[in-house]
Amino acid sequence: MRAVLQRANGALVMVSGSVVGAFDGPGIVLLVGITHDDTVARAQRLADKAYDLRVFDAGHAAGRHLPADAPRELSASDLGLPVLVISQFTLYGETRKGRRPTWDRAASRPVAEPLVAAVVDRLRERGAEVASGAFGADMQVSFTNDGPITMLLEIDD
């Protein structure tokens, strides 16, 4: 399982001209790719990793009370920040040969859709406000990358 995590200052996803998920202010955009042998356990580990990754600082707290001994680097979990989760099969595109990507390593919808849902469910279990796109839809995702901070996360056994 792999994901691209981007620290954002506001984000939204549209499908057919309608906003289906959004957040204002600081948060995380998480693009999630699933391959054939991924599991619910990996999905949960990915959600935990993304939510606990210390890519924020006290400047992102905006109205949230932080204890005096709070660490300098903070996670979305520490700050209670929102997450926008987008399914992204293209993260498993193969581009080594030729000019046309192949998608052989990307899991099919029956495998991938429940695992993206497991990422969302785990984040919500952790208390995150989570918005998401529509699986398999043609989506337009807009956000302001803050920093810029962009991290590639890979979860395997």
LINTAMO-V924935 format. One record per pair of residues at least 6 apart in sequence whose C-alpha atoms are under 6 Angstrom apart, sorted by the first residue. I is the first residue (numbers start at 1). J is the second residue. Records with the same first field share a line. If there is no record, write none. Layout:
I->J  J
This chain:
1->34  38  154  155
2->33  153  154
3->31  32  33  152  153
4->30  31  151  152
5->29  30  150  151
6->28  29  149  150
7->28  145  146  149
8->26  27  28  144  145  146
9->25  26  144  146
10->23  24  25  143
11->22  23  142  143
12->21  22  141  142
13->19  20  21  140  141
14->20  139  140
15->139
21->131  132
27->81  82  83
28->83
29->83  84
30->85
31->86  87  88
32->87  88
33->88  89  91
34->107  112
35->105  106  107
36->107
40->115
43->118  119
44->119  122
47->119  123
51->76  77
52->75  77
53->75
54->73  74  75
55->75
56->73  74  75
57->73  74
82->128  129  130
83->130
84->130  131  132
85->132
86->132  133
89->106
92->105  106
93->101  102  103
94->101  102
95->101
